[in-house]
Amino acid sequence: MIQIIKHVIVVVGRTGVGVSSLVNLLAGFPVSQYSPDAKRRTRWGQGHPNISIRERYVTVYDIPGFGGDITDNTLINYVQSLHAHRGVDLVLYCIRPMRDTLMPQTFKRLRQELSGVPFVAVVTQLEYYGETMEQWWSTPSEDGKSTNETMLKELGMTFQDHVCVTTLPDRDIANNETLRKRRDVSDEDVEDLVYRYCQEGTKVQGAGGVCWRLTAGLKVRAAICAY
């Protein structure tokens, strides 16, 4: 039997920025728990295989939030192990439109550990922002001295790409046509981005075999991980 090697996408960010909600948007239906009050929800790393992006299957890892119950060092070591053994093809780094969600030092360490892997900024919770969600990227930042894009660069947070979205679930957009359209645009933009970075023949190769797995006990232990 031929084994299909799927691209690996890692979704990360500070706790409460909407990592799990973005995973659900990618999947097209709820596969990861989320909390409407932005409390710490994802308690261990979850791999979601066979997520279809325009007839191309990927595996998406929902990583517990930085600054939460699991130390940032443990989370970074976990992602590094995923990269070594499975090959991470794309990192979606979630932020909210507030400076205190950025965690630039954690970002830079993760970037260093995953040298060569594309990082994309996903700005969430923009359902009520401006005429378009994309405007946030070029709008003056909180200090009013530079655009949000420039502010991120000045903090050492450089990205290959970005997307500005809302990840509201169906129940929150059911009776609001404007929000529904914004969520539809977000869905399409995120799919475009993933499809662009996960082309056939571009899979980063990992060593396979043993890699680290985060367990519900909030510890890291060895486990056999298959594609």
Disulfide bonds with the S-S distance in Angstrom:
none
